[in-house]
Amino acid sequence: MKNSSKQSVKMDMLHGSLFDKMLMFAMPLAACSILQQLFNSVGTAVVGRFASSEALAAVGSNSSVIALMVTLFSGISLGSNVVIANYIGQNDTKRIPRVVHTAVSLALLSGVFLLILGQFVAHPILLLMGAPKDIIHLATLYLRIYFLGMPFFMLYDFGASILRSIGDTRRPMYALIVSGVVNVILNLLFVVVFHMGVAGAGLATVGANATSAVQILYFLTHEELPIRLSFKSLTIDQDAVSKILKIGVPAGLQGMVFSLANVCIQSGINSFGAGGIAGSAVELNYEYFAYYLVNAFAQTVVTFTGQNYGAKDEGRCKKIFRLGMLCSVISCGILSTIFVVFRSFFIGLFTSDPSVYHYAQLRFLIVLTFECLTSSYEISGGCLRGFGRSMTPAILTVFGSCVLRLIWLATVCNWFHDYKLLMAIYPISWVLTGTMVLVAYFRTRKKLFLDSHHLMM
């Protein structure tokens, strides 16, 4: 792989120091996610300030539905990252092009599938979630428009995953910066100038997704072998699909079930009316900011562990886990604390409605304060996926977070209609899930390298 890709973007994860390289890998990831959320937040703020509280609630009520429908395929994109990273660690350049072209083909197919599915299920899902009658027509309109951009979203997601497998996190960040600026401009144009409300917000998102997809495809078609994309070579390679799905499907199903639990919780939030929905939507913008730091280091340990496990370097795999966990907890903890301490200012950027402010502040104090606890299962789960063991963290996370949240919703929240009790399930489930996934990580790591040592003897 020494001359197979551009030296300006390729990173050597197998040799030398780890801390600086992990930071160089993670920071663009965190930056692009935070910038994307910042641009989305600006769009949400534009809707809240220049449309109405009902329009803000309509956009906010869709976040968990959107996550539910896209996480499965986003998980599959993670599978392509791990497979390519393992091949790089093994110095096997012959099979990488097949994975690249298969991954892009899967992106196109899944994007078109979601586009069609979204048009049919938007209204029924919102009805099942108990969306208030005064916003359901706006929420349905936004969701249907949003899913028109799914092919673009998936092309960016899979393409960025391919680039990250060789250590390139900067160009995906550049693509998101450009698309984010487009998103803000289109939101201002459609919502403020043309008064299109939620339809304008949805169209702005579609335009932004198309912008990021075009850029990522340009990068891939101009990359050097073996990563270079050629549309003439698009294929569905059976062996590549099998390996991608083995890692990606459990991760995607985990995220999908996780999102399903959040959809159920959203139905509980909906019972507090437009104020509760909008307040939760406001806090979620900042919750995403903090979580994206955790997610950046989780993606970092996936790729770094994937390459070093492929090279059978036990010492570096252990160090990757320690550094990833430390960086994740500290960075997320600092940002969450800033948001919570200055919550009045941050909430005021979105709304002046007293009811919305009340619910947003409660979620800040109960959920965002403990956001760094997500590091416990995200970092350990990321390392397990780098080992190629994707099913274990998926099962444990589904049980520890999803099942527990559904039980909590059906019992405690059914007995006591209290917003604070509804929010309390988040930190409770994070502690339980983190404990289980951490135990699984240490046991799996010990077994994998013990077996490796036996094979070498």
KELO-634896 format. One line per 3 residues: for each residue x, y, z of C-alpha. Coordinates in steps of 0.05 Angstrom, whole numbers. Each point is the difference from the previous one (the first is absolute). Layout:
# KELO-634896
X:Y:Z; ...
//
This chain:
# KELO-634896
0:0:0; 61:46:3; -14:33:-67
-72:-20:-10; -33:64:25; 17:73:8
51:12:53; -33:65:20; -62:-35:26
22:-72:15; 19:-14:72; 47:-55:26
-39:-29:58; 46:-60:8; 64:35:21
23:57:44; -37:40:52; -75:-9:8
-25:59:40; 14:54:-51; -25:-43:-58
-64:-17:36; -12:74:14; 15:17:-72
-50:-53:-22; -54:16:51; 0:76:-1
-22:7:-73; -53:-53:14; -25:38:61
6:67:-36; -40:-23:-61; -55:-31:43
-4:61:45; 1:48:-59; -54:-40:-34
-42:2:63; 15:74:7; -25:13:-70
-61:-43:14; -11:38:65; 2:65:-38
-53:-28:-46; -42:-21:59; 9:68:33
-22:33:-65; -63:-42:0; -13:16:74
12:74:-8; -30:14:-68; -55:-52:-6
-34:-23:64; 6:-43:63; -44:-51:-36
49:-2:-58; 58:-8:48; -36:-57:35
-15:-33:-68; 73:0:-19; 23:-22:69
-50:-57:5; 32:-33:-61; 71:-8:27
-11:-68:31; -40:-25:-61; 56:20:-47
52:-33:44; -41:-64:1; -3:-5:-75
72:17:-17; 41:-33:55; -4:-70:-29
33:22:-65; 49:46:35; 22:-60:41
12:-38:-64; 46:57:-23; 41:-12:64
9:-72:-23; 35:24:-63; 47:42:42
21:-60:44; 9:-48:-59; 45:48:-38
39:17:64; 12:-74:14; 25:-10:-71
47:59:8; 28:-30:64; 10:-66:-37
32:38:-59; -52:-33:-46; -12:52:-56
-32:-47:-50; -67:-7:35; -8:74:19
-29:24:-67; -55:-52:3; -21:25:69
1:73:-24; -44:-12:-60; -47:-46:38
-8:52:56; -19:55:-50; -50:-46:-34
-31:-16:68; -4:74:14; -39:14:-64
-48:-59:11; -13:16:73; -10:74:-15
-53:-13:-53; -34:-51:45; -5:51:57
-25:54:-47; -58:-43:-22; -15:-29:69
0:68:33; -57:25:-44; -45:-57:22
16:-6:74; 8:73:20; -72:13:21
-15:-68:31; 63:3:44; -17:70:25
-70:-24:15; 27:-59:40; 45:47:39
-60:42:19; 23:64:-33; -49:56:19
-54:14:-51; 21:73:-6; 69:-18:-27
-7:-69:-33; -14:28:-70; 63:44:4
42:-57:29; -23:-48:-56; 17:51:-54
70:12:29; 15:-74:6; -21:-16:-71
42:56:-28; 59:-20:44; 1:-71:-28
5:25:-71; 73:13:16; 15:-70:27
41:-24:-61; 45:60:9; 5:-11:75
20:-73:-9; 51:15:-55; 34:49:47
-3:-47:59; 30:-60:-36; 50:43:-38
25:34:63; 6:-68:34; 46:-24:-57
45:61:6; 4:-7:76; 25:-71:-7
66:28:-28; 2:54:54; -30:57:-41
-50:38:43; 16:69:-27; -33:-3:-68
-66:-27:27; 2:59:48; 12:49:-57
-59:-30:-37; -45:10:61; 23:71:11
-19:19:-71; -67:-37:4; -14:32:68
9:69:-28; -47:-19:-57; -50:-25:52
0:66:38; -6:42:-64; -57:-42:-26
-36:2:68; 4:76:1; -23:3:-72
-58:-49:5; -25:15:70; 14:74:10
-5:27:-72; -51:-48:-31; -37:-16:65
-2:-75:-16; 3:-23:73; 16:-73:13
-1:-15:-75; 56:50:-9; 40:-32:57
-8:-68:-32; 21:23:-69; 61:35:29
22:-66:31; -9:-37:-66; 43:53:-35
54:-6:53; 1:-76:-5; 7:4:-75
58:48:7; 39:-45:48; -13:-62:-44
27:33:-63; 63:21:37; 14:-68:31
-10:-35:-68; 50:49:-31; 51:-17:54
-8:-74:-11; 3:3:-76; 65:40:4
31:-42:56; 59:-46:-15; -4:-76:-2
-24:-43:33; -52:48:28; -18:35:-65
-73:-5:-22; -20:-15:-72; -74:1:-15
12:-51:-55; 25:-49:53; -59:5:47
-18:-70:22; -29:-42:55; 56:-48:19
-28:-57:41; 61:-8:45; 5:75:12
-74:5:16; 5:-58:49; 57:32:38
-31:69:0; -68:-26:23; 31:-44:54
28:62:34; -49:53:-25; -68:-32:10
8:-12:76; 24:72:8; -57:25:-43
-52:-42:36; 26:24:66; -8:72:-22
-68:-16:-30; -27:-33:63; 32:56:40
-36:50:-42; -65:-40:7; 6:7:75
10:75:-10; -61:2:-45; -40:-31:57
29:51:48; -18:54:-50; -72:-24:5
6:12:75; 28:69:-14; -58:13:-48
-48:-9:59; 26:66:29; -24:39:-61
35:47:-47; 39:32:58; 31:-66:21
15:-20:-72; 32:66:-18; 39:4:66
28:-70:-11; 18:19:-72; 38:61:25
42:-40:50; 13:-55:-50; 40:49:-43
51:8:57; -4:-73:20; 21:-18:-70
59:47:4; 26:-36:63; -15:-69:-27
37:13:-65; 65:6:39; -13:-69:28
-19:-27:-68; 62:30:-32; 46:-39:47
-44:-62:-8; 10:3:-75; 74:12:11
9:-62:43; -39:-41:-52; 49:17:-56
64:0:42; -19:-66:34; -20:-29:-68
68:13:-31; 40:-21:61; -41:-62:13
11:-18:-73; 75:7:15; -9:-41:65
31:55:43; -30:-12:69; 38:56:36
-24:54:-48; -72:-26:4; 1:7:76
29:70:-4; -52:21:-52; -55:-19:49
30:39:58; 14:63:-40; -68:-2:-34
-37:-6:66; 40:55:34; -8:49:-57
-74:-15:-8; -19:9:74; 41:64:9
-22:36:-64; -73:-18:7; 0:17:74
29:69:-12; -48:18:-56; -61:-26:38
19:40:62; 4:64:-42; -69:-12:-29
-32:-15:67; 32:58:38; -21:51:-54
-65:-35:-19; -42:63:5; 40:33:-55
1:-62:-45; -75:-13:7; -14:73:-14
33:-6:-69; -59:-44:-21; -61:25:37
-31:51:46; -60:-43:16; -3:-13:76
-30:-69:-9; 54:-21:-50; 54:28:46
-27:-39:59; 5:-68:-33; 66:16:-35
32:18:67; -23:-64:33; 31:-42:-55
65:40:4; 6:-16:75; -21:-73:-2
28:-25:-66; 56:45:-25; 34:3:68
16:-75:-6; 13:-5:-75; 73:-21:10
-25:-67:27; -15:-21:-71; 76:-7:-9
-2:-63:41; -37:-41:-53; 17:40:-63
76:-6:7; 0:-72:24; -51:-18:-53
42:35:-53; 61:-42:19; -41:-63:-4
-23:18:-70; 72:13:-19; 13:-72:21
-56:-21:-47; -45:-17:59; -61:43:-15
-56:-44:27; 22:2:73; -5:76:11
-64:1:-41; -35:-51:44; 23:31:64
-18:70:-21; -69:-22:-23; -13:-32:67
33:51:45; -28:62:-34; -59:-18:-44
-35:-54:40; 10:36:66; -27:65:-29
-62:-34:-27; -12:-34:68; 9:67:34
-48:33:-48; -53:-54:10; 5:-1:76
28:61:35; -21:50:-52; -68:-33:-6
-11:6:75; 27:71:7; -9:51:-55
63:39:17; 49:28:-51; 59:-6:49
-13:-74:10; -4:-10:-75; 69:33:-10
32:-38:58; 2:-64:-40; 56:27:-43
56:2:52; -27:-63:34; 4:-39:-65
69:28:-17; 29:-27:66; -29:-69:-11
19:-5:-73; 71:26:11; 14:-50:55
-22:-59:-44; 38:21:-63; 64:16:39
-1:-70:31; -12:-31:-69; 58:40:-30
52:-22:51; -22:-73:-5; 0:0:-76
67:35:-6; 32:-50:47; -29:-59:-39
18:26:-69; 73:13:15; 7:-64:41
-25:-39:-60; 48:40:-44; 59:-18:44
-18:-74:-2; -3:2:-76; 69:31:-3
31:-53:45
//
